Amino acid sequence: MKKDDLIFNMTEVSYAIEVPVKEFLSLEDRENKDFSRPSLCEDLNKIEGVREVNYNGHFGAFIFVKIECEFDNKETKNLIAVKIARHLNRK
């Protein structure tokens, strides 16, 4: 076998979704105090094909998600965007 015989298949796509700093900090603060509601991470992980959701502010106001290739489409991204906006706008 030669290196040129290997086939590389993409299985997922990684995204860093930038959100406004003020809303991001409010989200973190709320989630660290109120455990009665599902976190953004829990809500995003419920979306089919979405995995490895991460956000902690260490790398800035970003929400990191991985989407399996077969689900990397407008519908999945719209579901993600709606859930992020809903969580950022909570009081």
Helices and strands as residue ranges (DSSP letters): G 3-5, E 12-18, H 21-33, H 40-45, E 50-54, E 62-68, G 69-71, H 74-88
